[in-house]
Amino acid sequence: MTAPLTDIPLTTIDGETTTLAAYAGKVLLVVNVASKCGLTPQYAGLEALYREKREAGFEVLGFPANDFAGQEPGTDDEIRQFCDLNYDVSFPLFSKIAATGAAIHPLFEALTHAQPEATGEGPMREKLRAFGTPNPAPGVLWNFEKFLIDRNGHVVGRFAPDVTADDPRLRAAVEAALAGD
């Protein structure tokens, strides 16, 4: 039997050990992020959504990952500085992890198992075919895939990398989770 999602050990970008239990009672949007990706400007939308909804009990949790085309090569310090300087990121960031592959972090293994299909799946996968075979489902497709966790620690949504923070589907799911629906 695997550990509950909230008990999986995590490390913050500052090197502190924690778990998702530290965010008990909050709605979480877990995102695998990267600094050198065509989708990197999504940091701005994620930060805006976080600032808009955090008072209601919402957290964006950023997990840098270098799984796709080496688009997150930096150290934790370099990643934090990049996020501070370029996007004024105030939501929590974690130490770099693997979101897919043989070294997948247990958090992303649990997330993809709990929610094997992503909303918005399709256009991004087709674009990636031009560069080779995309990561097969249910694995994380690319940087900026998003997993929505409700206040009770259940994965209630998953969104393809090209579904942005202002996409009506993601916003509706966040609102529903915040309302407890």
N, C-alpha and C positions, 0 to 999 in steps of 0.2 A: 504494500500500500504506500502511495506517495504522500508526502507531507502536504497539509493544506497550503493553499496559495499564500496565506498570510504568515506562514512559518518558514518560508524559504529564505535562507540567509542572503542578504544583499550588502553591498558596500557603497556608501555615498562617494561622490567625486572627491570629497575631502578625506576619505579613508576611514570613515566611521562605519562600524558594523550595525546593521539594522535589519528590519523585515517590513513587509507591508502592514503588519499589525500596528506599526507606528502611525498608520493612517486610518485606523479603525473608525468606522462610522462615516467615512468620507467616500465620495464618488471619485474614482481614479481613472485617468486616461494614461495608459502606459504606452510609450512611443520609443521605438529604436531610432535614434537620431544619428546624423553624420554631418560633418562640417564642410565637406568638399563634394557635395551631391547637387544635382540640378534641383532637388527638392528642398535643399537647405533653407531657402527663404520661408519655408513653412514654420520655422522657429518664430517668426513675427506673429503669425496667426495663432499659434499655440500659446504664446505669451499673452496676446490680447484676450483669448478665451479664458485663460487662467485668471487674469486680472479681473475680468468681468464676473466670473463665477466663484472665485475662491471664498468669498464671504458666505456663499450658500453651502460650503462644504465640498468644494471641488478642487482636485489636485491634478496637475499634469506632472508626470514623472518621466524624465528623459534618460534613456539608457543608450549612451554612445556605443556603436558597434561598427567594426571594420570588416564586416562580412561581404560587402558588395563592392567590387571593383576598387578595394582599398581606399574608400572614401572617408574613412575616419582614422587617419594614420597617427594622429597626435597622442601625446600623453594626457593624463587626466588634467594636469595643470594647463596645458595648451588648449584643451577643449574648453575648460572653464573660462579661460581668458578670451577665447574666440566668442563664446556665447555672451559674455559680459560686454565686450567691446562692440560686437556687431548687432546684437539683438536685445541687449539689456535683459537677459533671461533672469527671472527671479523664481521660476518654478524649480523644484528639486531636480538635480542631476546626480547620476550615479556613476560609479567607476565603469570603465569600458568593459563590455561583455561580448559574448557571441550570441546572436539572436537566431542562429541556424547552424547546420552542419554538425560534424562529429563532436565539437566542443560546445554545443549549445548549452547556454546557462539553464539551470532547472526552472527558472521563472518563465522563460520563453517556451520551454518544453511544455510546461503546464498550461500556459496561455493558448498555445496552438492546439493542444489536446482538448481543452475546454471549448474552444471556438474554432473549429477547423475551416470554416468558410468566412470570407471577408465580404462585407458590403462594398459595392463598387468594383468588385473583381472583374477583370476583363480588359479594359483599355491599357492599363499599365503592363499587364502580362503580355499582351500582343505587341506593345512597343519593344519590350525586352527581347522578344523572339528575334529581332533584327540583330541582336548582339550575341546570340547563342541561345541555348536552352535555359529558360528561366527556372528558378528554384521551384520544384514541384510542390503543389498543395499537399498537405496542409501547412507546409513550412512557410515561414515569413518570406514574402516575395522580394522585398527591397527595403531600403531605408524609409523611415517615416510610416511604417505600418502602425496602426493604432488599436489598442485593446481597451475596452471600457469595462470597468469593474464597479459593481454597485456597492452600496453602503454595507452590505452583508458579506462582501468578499467574493461574490459570484461574477464570472465573466459574462456580461450581457450583450456585448457587441464587439465586432472586429471590423476595421475599416482599411481598405486597400491604401497603399502609399499615396496615390494621387487623389484621395479624398481629403480635402483640406479642412482646417478647423472651422471655416465658415460655411462648409457644405451643409445644406439643410438636413440631410440624413444624419450626420454626426451631431449637429446641434439638437435635433429632436430627440435623439437617443440620450444625450447628456441631460436634457431637460427632464425626460421621463425618469431617468435614474435619480436625479436630484429630488424629483417629486415623490419618489418611492413607488412608481408604477411598475 
